[in-house]
């Protein structure tokens, strides 16, 4: 049995090599390292080739929407790139104009649908519009709400659209009761765990620079919220993430290249 950190941002330098080694030592044997713009997506694709059990995504975060999507489609042709994203809306910080966020989000939904690739969604303070755009563009058959920040209602709305709900370190915070409630109503085969490292380190490491090795603590919190064993969460999230990203096929393609 092993863990998958389904969403992290591995450092492209020496720290990244150490992060992967420490994760493996903690039983985290697969990691999806996520791009937020063209430059970072390119770096994540390179990291995925360098490390067994590491995979990449290519996309434009809503913070970077004003920079456009140039180059992203070409990165999606690489065998180690397993998903589009992270894409979505962030009305909490509004680092890019909302109109551009919406346009770039819709374009990435289209990329995922056209290529039958998973879509990784970032939604903060924008649930209604996130759901509206998904409904209009067509939710890709494999969609994950990463670093889920809603409550049970938003979880149910996500599940109704066929999406998977992914919990990060916030679920371990004292303030994370809404997330624990959301986890309790999310079927075990429809949830994933992640660190979103280097951000949002879970208790007992809150305040430190996060790392994929600590996804185990997120799994512990999910297990407690659902009243099941940690081993149940470990086994289910491993199987769900592997199927969601088609990782066995990706491994074969990486070896072939």
C-alpha positions as CSV (number, residue, x, y, z in Angstrom):
1,X,0.0,0.0,0.0
2,X,1.2,3.6,-0.7
3,X,0.0,7.2,-0.9
4,X,-0.4,9.5,-3.9
5,X,-0.1,13.3,-3.4
6,X,-2.4,14.2,-6.2
7,X,-1.5,17.9,-6.2
8,X,1.8,19.5,-5.3
9,X,4.3,21.9,-6.7
10,X,7.8,20.3,-6.6
11,X,10.7,22.6,-6.6
12,X,12.7,22.3,-9.9
13,X,16.0,22.6,-8.0
14,X,17.9,20.5,-5.4
15,X,15.0,20.9,-2.9
16,X,12.8,19.1,-5.3
17,X,15.1,16.1,-5.4
18,X,15.0,16.0,-1.6
19,X,11.2,16.4,-1.5
20,X,10.8,13.4,-3.8
21,X,13.2,11.3,-1.7
22,X,11.5,12.3,1.6
23,X,8.1,11.6,0.2
24,X,9.2,8.1,-0.9
25,X,10.6,7.4,2.5
26,X,7.2,8.3,4.0
27,X,5.4,5.9,1.7
28,X,4.3,8.6,-0.8
29,X,5.2,6.8,-4.0
30,X,3.4,8.9,-6.6
31,X,3.1,12.7,-7.0
32,X,1.4,14.9,-9.5
33,X,3.3,18.1,-9.8
34,X,1.2,20.9,-11.1
35,X,1.9,23.8,-13.4
36,X,0.4,27.3,-13.0
37,X,1.7,29.0,-16.2
38,X,3.7,28.0,-19.2
39,X,7.1,28.4,-17.5
40,X,6.2,26.4,-14.5
41,X,4.4,23.8,-16.5
42,X,7.5,23.3,-18.6
43,X,9.5,22.8,-15.4
44,X,7.0,20.3,-14.0
45,X,7.2,18.3,-17.2
46,X,11.0,18.1,-16.9
47,X,10.8,17.0,-13.2
48,X,8.3,14.3,-14.1
49,X,10.8,12.8,-16.6
50,X,13.6,12.9,-14.0
51,X,11.7,11.0,-11.2
52,X,9.9,7.7,-11.2
53,X,6.4,8.1,-9.8
54,X,6.2,11.8,-10.6
55,X,3.8,13.2,-13.2
56,X,3.1,16.7,-14.4
57,X,0.2,18.9,-15.4
58,X,0.1,21.9,-17.8
59,X,-2.2,24.8,-17.3
60,X,-2.7,28.4,-16.3
61,X,-3.8,29.3,-12.8
62,X,-6.4,32.1,-12.5
63,X,-3.8,34.3,-11.0
64,X,-1.8,34.1,-14.2
65,X,-4.8,34.3,-16.6
66,X,-3.8,37.7,-17.9
67,X,-0.7,36.0,-19.5
68,X,-2.8,33.7,-21.7
69,X,-2.5,30.1,-22.8
70,X,0.3,30.2,-25.3
71,X,2.3,27.0,-25.3
72,X,0.1,25.0,-23.0
73,X,-1.5,22.9,-25.7
74,X,1.9,21.7,-27.0
75,X,2.9,20.6,-23.5
76,X,-0.2,18.5,-23.2
77,X,1.2,16.3,-26.0
78,X,4.0,15.1,-23.7
79,X,3.5,11.6,-22.2
80,X,4.4,12.7,-18.7
81,X,1.8,15.4,-18.7
82,X,-1.4,13.9,-17.3
83,X,-3.9,16.7,-17.0
84,X,-4.9,20.3,-17.9
85,X,-4.6,22.8,-15.0
86,X,-4.6,24.0,-12.6
87,X,-7.4,26.2,-14.1
88,X,-10.3,28.0,-12.6
89,X,-11.4,31.1,-10.8
90,X,-10.0,33.0,-7.8
91,X,-12.1,36.0,-6.8
92,X,-10.4,36.2,-3.4
93,X,-7.2,37.8,-4.7
94,X,-8.2,38.8,-8.2
95,X,-4.6,38.9,-9.5
96,X,-6.0,38.7,-13.0
97,X,-9.2,40.5,-14.2
98,X,-12.3,38.3,-13.7
99,X,-13.2,38.4,-17.4
100,X,-9.8,37.0,-18.3
101,X,-10.1,34.4,-15.6
102,X,-13.4,33.2,-17.0
103,X,-12.1,33.2,-20.6
104,X,-8.9,31.2,-19.8
105,X,-10.9,28.8,-17.6
106,X,-13.4,28.1,-20.4
107,X,-10.6,27.6,-22.9
108,X,-8.9,25.0,-20.6
109,X,-12.2,23.2,-20.1
110,X,-12.3,23.0,-23.9
111,X,-8.7,21.6,-24.0
112,X,-9.6,18.9,-21.5
113,X,-12.7,17.9,-23.4
114,X,-11.1,18.0,-26.8
115,X,-8.2,15.8,-25.6
116,X,-10.1,13.7,-23.1
117,X,-7.7,14.7,-20.4
118,X,-8.4,15.3,-16.7
119,X,-9.1,18.9,-15.6
120,X,-7.6,20.2,-12.3
121,X,-9.8,23.1,-10.9
122,X,-8.9,25.8,-8.5
123,X,-12.0,27.6,-7.2
124,X,-11.8,30.2,-4.5
125,X,-14.6,32.6,-3.6
126,X,-16.2,31.8,-7.0
127,X,-18.2,28.6,-6.6
128,X,-21.3,29.8,-8.4
129,X,-19.4,31.0,-11.5
130,X,-17.2,27.9,-11.5
131,X,-20.3,25.7,-11.7
132,X,-21.9,28.0,-14.2
133,X,-18.9,27.8,-16.6
134,X,-18.6,24.1,-16.2
135,X,-22.3,23.7,-17.0
136,X,-22.0,25.9,-20.0
137,X,-18.8,24.4,-21.4
138,X,-19.4,20.8,-20.3
139,X,-17.7,19.3,-17.3
140,X,-14.9,17.0,-18.5
141,X,-15.5,13.4,-17.6
142,X,-12.5,13.5,-15.3
143,X,-12.5,16.6,-13.2
144,X,-11.1,17.2,-9.7
145,X,-11.8,20.1,-7.4
146,X,-8.3,20.6,-6.0
147,X,-7.6,22.0,-2.5
148,X,-11.4,22.0,-1.9
149,X,-12.4,25.0,0.2
150,X,-16.2,24.6,0.3
151,X,-18.6,22.9,2.6
152,X,-21.0,20.0,2.2
153,X,-23.2,21.9,-0.3
154,X,-20.3,22.7,-2.6
155,X,-19.1,19.1,-2.3
156,X,-22.6,17.9,-3.4
157,X,-22.7,20.3,-6.3
158,X,-19.2,19.1,-7.4
159,X,-20.2,15.4,-7.1
160,X,-23.4,16.1,-9.1
161,X,-21.3,17.2,-12.0
162,X,-19.2,14.0,-11.8
163,X,-16.2,15.7,-10.2
164,X,-13.8,14.3,-7.6
165,X,-13.2,16.3,-4.4
166,X,-9.6,16.6,-3.2
167,X,-8.7,17.7,0.3
168,X,-5.5,19.4,1.4
169,X,-4.0,20.4,4.7
170,X,-6.8,22.9,5.6
171,X,-8.9,19.9,6.6
172,X,-6.5,19.4,9.6
173,X,-6.8,23.1,10.8
174,X,-9.1,23.9,13.8
175,X,-11.0,26.2,11.3
176,X,-11.5,23.3,8.9
177,X,-14.8,22.0,10.2
178,X,-16.7,22.8,6.9
179,X,-14.1,20.7,5.1
180,X,-14.4,17.8,7.5
181,X,-18.2,18.0,7.1
182,X,-17.7,17.9,3.3
183,X,-15.4,14.9,3.6
184,X,-18.0,13.1,5.6
185,X,-20.6,13.4,2.8
186,X,-18.2,12.6,0.0
187,X,-18.1,8.9,-1.0
188,X,-14.7,7.3,-0.4
189,X,-14.2,6.5,-4.1
190,X,-14.9,10.1,-5.1
191,X,-12.2,11.8,-3.0
192,X,-8.5,12.4,-3.2
193,X,-5.8,13.8,-0.9
194,X,-3.1,16.3,-1.6
195,X,-0.6,18.7,0.0
196,X,-0.7,21.6,-2.5
197,X,2.9,21.9,-1.3
198,X,4.8,24.2,-0.6
199,X,1.6,25.8,0.7
200,X,-0.8,24.9,3.5
201,X,1.2,22.5,5.6
202,X,-1.1,20.3,7.6
203,X,-1.2,20.0,11.4
204,X,1.2,19.0,13.1
205,X,3.5,20.9,10.7
206,X,1.4,24.0,10.2
207,X,3.5,27.1,9.5
208,X,6.3,25.2,7.9
209,X,7.1,24.8,4.2
210,X,4.9,22.0,3.1
211,X,6.1,18.9,1.3
212,X,4.5,15.8,-0.4
213,X,5.7,13.6,2.5
214,X,3.0,15.1,4.7
215,X,0.0,14.1,2.6
216,X,-0.3,11.2,5.1
217,X,-1.6,13.8,7.7
218,X,-4.3,14.9,5.3
219,X,-5.3,11.2,4.9
220,X,-5.5,10.9,8.6
221,X,-7.9,13.8,8.9
222,X,-10.1,12.5,6.1
223,X,-10.2,9.1,7.8
224,X,-11.2,10.7,11.1
225,X,-13.9,12.8,9.4
226,X,-15.4,9.7,7.8
227,X,-15.0,7.4,10.7
228,X,-12.9,4.9,8.8
229,X,-9.4,3.6,9.0
230,X,-6.3,5.4,7.5
231,X,-5.6,2.2,5.5
232,X,-9.0,2.6,3.9
233,X,-8.2,6.1,2.8
234,X,-4.8,5.1,1.6
235,X,-6.0,2.2,-0.5
236,X,-9.0,4.1,-2.0
237,X,-7.1,7.3,-2.9
238,X,-4.3,5.3,-4.4
239,X,-6.7,3.5,-6.7
240,X,-8.8,6.5,-7.5
241,X,-5.9,8.7,-8.4
242,X,-4.2,6.0,-10.5
243,X,-7.4,5.5,-12.5
244,X,-8.3,9.3,-12.7
245,X,-4.9,10.1,-14.3
246,X,-4.4,6.7,-16.0
247,X,-1.0,6.5,-14.3
248,X,-0.2,2.9,-15.3
249,X,-0.5,3.8,-19.0
250,X,1.5,7.0,-18.4
251,X,4.3,5.0,-16.8
252,X,4.5,2.8,-19.8
253,X,4.6,5.8,-22.1
254,X,7.4,7.4,-20.0
255,X,9.5,4.2,-20.3
256,X,8.9,4.1,-24.0
257,X,10.3,7.6,-24.4
